[in-house]
């Protein structure tokens, strides 16, 4: 059975005529004659094999089959136009809003910004580096277009699983004091890594206490360096003067996700997402690529 191939120009005439409510106006907008539009519509209906338009009063409106085709035709035309724009490198304007979890602010953000700005110098970039919970709230409020976040339990419909990273107990370079409870330096709740640390210690039957908490990852690193306690993070963004400890319970891996705020992100968001994904896969230590 031979495949049918729909003509995009014919689909454009069909969509334009329906949206304008007049195929005569569509002919004017598309710089075609009304007879050319009419011939296109006849050819389209013959190709599909079912009536797509019906007369209502002095005009034409889509049949049920025409409405179904209209939805697909719009999507095909949008993809066609996006593909041409992306390949030609047509300048994008306006602003794009991106967020990264704090672990990646110093390590990944400079390269991401550089690559994207070179490709789209006329786009303004609004970037924020903060906690996953804050970034997810911004996505929900539509004040962020794209975010690189941690999470296993985000009920977010528009996301891509990039990889799984091992969690580690991270402490200062000085030897850990013998005896006594395990001292934790953690981000304030809600924090998935904080919960993982507490669960692992409880499961192992180890006594622990929270010796330091903050809303800032930089403050957590400072507390760990000062010997106030250990924390649980991945190796991404871990300061060089700290060390991974192997004398505490095994921790599960954690997912790294790309999330965006709509079902069909625009060209700029898709291109920035590709740059972020590449940066993660080439620069993040301990990365296990998603299948």
Protein Blocks (a to p, Z undefined) as FASTA:
>chain_A
ZZddddfklmmmmmmmmmnopaklmmmmnopafklmmmmmmmmmmmnopafbdcehjbcc
ddfklmmmmmmmmmmmmmmmmmmmmmnopacehjddddddfklmmmmmmmmmmmmmmmmm
mbccddddddfklmmmmmmnopafbdcdedfkbccfbdcdfbdcdddddddfbdcdeeji
ddddddddddfklmmmmmmmmmnopacddfbdcfbfklmmmmmmnopaccdddfehpafk
bccdfkbccddddddddddfbfbdcfklmmmmmmmmmmmmmmmghiacdZZ
